[in-house]
């Protein structure tokens, strides 16, 4: 059936049949509808020819970022499988991290903009050779320095026992030090003074704190922090966590422009490295 056939028969119907023009027009439109339907391609005709390469649909990949939990022991095979760079990163302060800090290391009186701080994910090895996840908040000015330093320390298996945010201790420096925790940012004053510490700006790091105490004299009395680190104020006492002038940790911090509290003249802060 063709369109010309339909037109021809429609005209013949108009001439010969006694039916009115309106009825003839309806019959014509109905026949034309059937013609157009029969002219539609079949489903098989619409399908892509098998001899043509299929066009691949765009693949949407979602980067799976697992929540980082510090103080978790992992294996060397985990690090090898994922690559060391997957465990060393710098990020801005997320809402989740800030919620841990707020009212603790980041108190209501904190004058450091949140945007000036960075969250570091790192690995460290303890004195028993166990690999552990670590975390630290610091000023963005020293973030790359710290990432490079701690990455080299990890690769050299330099012993660091613990590295979690000081907020896990309610920003209590004494409690953190007693647990031999290594940390950086904490908006606070220098112990026994009204002067803001370098930690208040995230420009100082305390490492292996129990075994490298802060020693100073006040009114003829020697004070040691933390209190359970008093024995290690005697620097001849051996410890796998002791920081010494010339060791790898010392050299790396000095090479990156930090100064060591263990070299101070009137007090000794053996755990402390800061950048001015």
Secondary structure, DSSP 8 states (H G I E B T S, - for coil): --HHHHHHHHHHHHHH--S-HHHHHHHHHHHHHHHHHHTS--HHHHS--TTS-----------------SS-EE-HHHHHHH-GGGG-EEEE--HHHHHHHBTTTB-TT--S-GGGEEEEEEEEE-TT--EEEEEEEEETTTHHHHHHHHHHHHHTT-B--B---GGGGTT-HHHHHHTTB-B-----B-TTSSSB-GGGGT-EEE-STTTS-EEEEETTEEEEESGGGGGGGSTTS--TT---TTSHHHHHHHHTT-EEGGG-SS-EETTEEE--
